[in-house]
Amino acid sequence: MNIFDRKINFDALLKFSHITPSTQQHLKKVYASFALCMFVAAAGAYVHMVTHFIQAGLLSALGSLILMIWLMATPHSHETEQKRLGLLA
């Protein structure tokens, strides 16, 4: 049997009714923050390649490390959600 001959039920791929609404909201936030990170990374790579802006590799690495430590040290709560998203970006 060839795997390309199987019929795929595309409706089953888009059916999320078995997932609880709170889990759906959590997944929505997770994938939205992932998409934001990918957009920021792509924009940063584009700016770096086109304009050669901020060529200091060591300084950028240290800055990134400091921001990651600051993100880990910031407690997760509803009040700090926007701050943590900004640190992540």
N, C-alpha and C positions, 0 to 999 in steps of 0.2 A: 504494500500500500504506500503510495506516494503522499508525503505530508502536504503537498500543495494541492492535492485533490480533495482534501477535507473541506467541509462546509463550516464556515465560521459564523456564529450567531453574533452579529454586531450589536444587537439590542442588549445582549447580556453584558457587553463591555461598558455600556453607558448606564447600566442599572445600578443605582446606589441605594435602593430602598432598604437593604439589609443592614446598612451602616447607620448607627444612631446619629441624630442631628448634632449632638455635641462633638462627636468624632468627625463629622463632615465639616463643621466649623473649624475644628483644629487643623484638619488637612488643608482646608482652604487657606488658613493663615500660613501654614508651613510652605505650601507651594507658592503663595504670593511673595513670601520673603525670599524664597529660592529664586524666583523670577527677578525680583529686585536686585539680588546679588549678581545674577548673571548679566543683567542690563548694566549695572555699575561697572562690572569687570570689563565688559565689552567696550563701554564708553571710555574707560580709563586706558585700555589697550589702544583704542583708536587715537585718542588724544596723544598718547605717548609716541605712537608710530608716525603720526602726521606732523605734530608740532615739536617733537623732541622736548617736551615740557617736563621738568623735574628729572634730570638725568642722574641725580644722586642715588645710586643703588643702595648703599649702606644706610643712608638717612631714611629712605623709604622703608627699608626692611625694619629698622628700629622703630619707626613710627607705627608700622603695622603691628609689630609685636606689642608695643605699648597699648594700642587700641584693643588688641585681643585680650590682654590681661585686664584692662579696664572693663571690657565687656563681661569677662568671667567673674570679676569682682562685684559687678552691679547686680543686686538681687532682683529676681524676676517677680514683678507685681504689675498690677494694672496701671499704676501710676508711672512706672519706669519703662513701660512698653515702647513708647516712642523714642526715648533716649537710647534704649538698647538697639532698636532698629537703626537709628542713626549711627551708632558705633559700629554696627555690623556692616553698614554700607560704606 
